[in-house]
Structure formats: C-alpha cells, structure tokens
Amino acid sequence: MARKTIEDLFIHELSDVYSAEKQGAKALPRLARAATDPALADTFTRHLEESHGQIERIDQFIDLTGLKLKRMKCVAMEGLVEESKEILDEIDKGPVLDAALIAAAQKVEHYEIASYGTLIAMAKQLGLKAEAVNLLKQTLAEEKASDENLTRIAEEGGNQAAAKKS
C-alpha cells in the first residue's frame, strides 16, 4: 500500500509498531533468562506482561477506529532483536552482559517511545476518537516508565558492577 496520505502513513506506522510489539514480546523471555541482576530479570518479565497488554490495546484501538492493519514485519525491531541475540552469543553471563542487555532494551524502548509519540500526533491530526488516542498515550507512558526503570537499574548498580568486572 502506497503511503500517499497521513491516514496511509498512520496505518503503516501502527502496523509497524504492532509487529514491533509482537517481536519484542517474543524476545523478552530470552533476555529475562540471561539477566543475572534480579531487578533486571524482573523488569524484563514485567515488561513482557505489559507488552501483551500493549498488543491488546492496539487491537482495541483498531476496534474503536475501524482501521485495518497491514500485515508487515517491523524491520527496525527485527534488527534490534538480532542485535540482542548477538549480545547473548558474544558476552558471558554476568554484570557486563546485564549492562549490554540494559543498553539493548533501552534502544527498543526509545524506538517504541518515538513510534507511539508519532502515532499520537498523527491520530490527533486525523481527528481520531479521544478514547482511541488515550490507548496510545497509555502505552507511551508504559514505555517511558520502562525506559526510566532501566536507567535506574543501570545507575544504581548495574553499570558499576560491570565496571568492576573489567
């Protein structure tokens, strides 16, 4: 589908983030198992639950707006997931891996934050129902909170433990 209108672009971006959420949800259990910091492992596990809710919210958004998603794969998320697999293959389990996992997870969060921020702006421009826009806002807030939590884990010890290891 060509992206000739803001609605076309919106549908493309929403379809993209839907794929990204599904890919991320599939990768999170592997990251949780690899983390040695209990707070980090717990963050990944909790974010998996949130991701399932975020996918459900997109489904609700579709129901509210009557828009139809495109079947597509988010290439950006595919690359971020592949990068996390490389990290798992190249770094031994321990504090350095935890620091690398935090970095990889924050890249994902920043991609999702940008995606949802863009979607909210476009949804408002398109005059979509406030109830639908609020679903996107709720997900954006969760993504920001997850990013802040990852920063807190890094600052409160994750990166320091990795620095002692080198």
C-alpha positions in Angstrom: 0.0 0.0 0.0 1.4 3.4 -1.0 1.7 6.0 1.7 0.0 8.9 -0.1 -2.0 10.4 2.8 -1.5 10.9 6.5 -4.0 8.1 7.1 -2.0 5.8 4.9 1.1 6.7 6.9 -0.7 6.3 10.2 -1.9 2.8 9.3 1.7 1.9 8.2 3.2 3.2 11.4 0.6 1.5 13.6 1.1 -1.8 11.7 4.8 -1.4 12.2 4.6 -0.9 15.9 2.1 -3.8 16.2 4.8 -6.0 14.6 7.5 -4.5 16.8 5.5 -5.2 20.0 5.0 -8.8 18.9 8.7 -9.3 18.1 9.7 -7.7 21.4 7.3 -9.9 23.4 8.8 -12.9 21.8 12.4 -11.8 22.7 11.8 -10.7 26.3 11.8 -14.2 27.9 15.2 -14.9 26.5 16.5 -11.6 27.9 15.0 -12.3 31.3 16.7 -15.7 31.4 20.0 -14.2 30.5 20.0 -11.4 33.1 21.9 -12.1 36.4 20.6 -9.0 38.1 17.3 -10.0 39.7 15.9 -6.5 39.2 16.7 -6.6 35.5 15.3 -10.1 35.1 12.1 -8.9 36.9 11.9 -5.8 34.7 12.0 -7.9 31.5 9.3 -10.3 32.9 7.1 -7.4 33.9 7.6 -5.7 30.6 6.6 -8.9 28.8 3.2 -8.7 30.6 2.9 -5.0 29.6 3.8 -5.9 26.0 0.9 -8.3 25.9 -1.4 -5.5 27.2 0.0 -3.1 24.6 -0.8 -5.5 21.8 -4.3 -5.8 23.2 -4.6 -2.0 23.3 -3.7 -1.8 19.6 -6.4 -4.4 19.0 -8.8 -2.2 21.0 -7.7 0.8 19.0 -8.5 -0.9 15.8 -11.9 -1.9 17.1 -12.6 1.7 18.1 -11.4 3.3 14.9 -12.4 0.7 12.3 -9.0 1.0 10.7 -7.4 -2.1 9.3 -3.7 -3.0 10.0 -1.4 -4.1 7.2 0.4 -7.4 7.5 4.1 -6.5 7.8 7.2 -7.1 9.7 8.9 -4.2 11.6 12.4 -4.3 10.1 13.8 -2.0 12.8 12.7 -4.2 15.6 14.0 -7.2 13.7 17.4 -5.6 13.7 17.2 -4.7 17.4 16.2 -8.3 18.3 19.1 -9.6 16.2 21.5 -7.3 18.0 20.3 -8.7 21.3 20.9 -12.2 20.1 24.5 -11.2 19.1 25.0 -9.8 22.6 23.8 -13.1 24.2 26.2 -15.0 21.9 29.2 -12.8 22.5 29.2 -11.8 26.2 29.5 -14.2 29.1 26.7 -14.2 31.6 27.3 -11.7 34.4 27.4 -7.9 35.0 28.8 -7.0 31.6 26.0 -8.9 29.9 23.5 -7.2 32.2 24.8 -3.8 31.2 24.7 -4.8 27.5 21.1 -6.1 28.0 20.1 -2.8 29.5 21.6 -0.9 26.6 19.8 -3.2 24.1 16.5 -2.9 25.9 16.7 0.9 26.1 17.3 1.0 22.3 14.0 -0.9 21.9 12.2 1.4 24.4 13.4 4.5 22.6 12.2 3.1 19.3 8.8 2.4 20.8 8.6 5.8 22.5 9.3 7.5 19.2 6.8 5.3 17.4 4.0 6.0 19.9 4.7 9.7 20.1 4.4 9.9 16.4 1.2 7.9 16.3 -0.4 10.1 19.0 0.4 13.2 17.0 -0.9 11.7 13.8 -4.0 10.3 15.5 -4.8 13.8 16.8 -4.2 15.3 13.3 -6.6 12.7 11.9 -9.3 13.6 14.5 -9.5 10.0 15.8 -11.6 9.4 18.9 -10.1 10.6 22.1 -10.7 7.2 23.7 -8.6 5.6 21.0 -5.8 8.2 21.3 -5.8 7.6 25.1 -5.0 3.9 24.4 -1.8 5.1 22.6 -1.0 7.5 25.4 -1.3 4.8 28.0 1.2 2.6 26.1 3.6 5.6 25.6 3.5 6.2 29.4 4.4 2.5 30.0 7.3 2.6 27.5 8.7 5.7 29.2 8.4 4.2 32.6 10.1 1.0 31.4 13.0 3.1 30.0 13.3 5.1 33.2 13.4 1.8 35.2 16.2 0.5 33.0 18.1 3.7 33.6 17.6 3.4 37.3 18.9 -0.2 37.3 22.0 0.9 35.4 22.6 3.9 37.6 22.0 2.0 40.9 24.5 -0.7 40.3 24.2 -2.5 37.0 26.9 -0.5 35.2 29.1 -0.2 38.3 29.1 -4.0 38.7 30.1 -4.3 35.0 32.9 -1.7 35.5 34.4 -3.7 38.4 34.4 -6.7 36.2 36.7 -5.1 33.6 
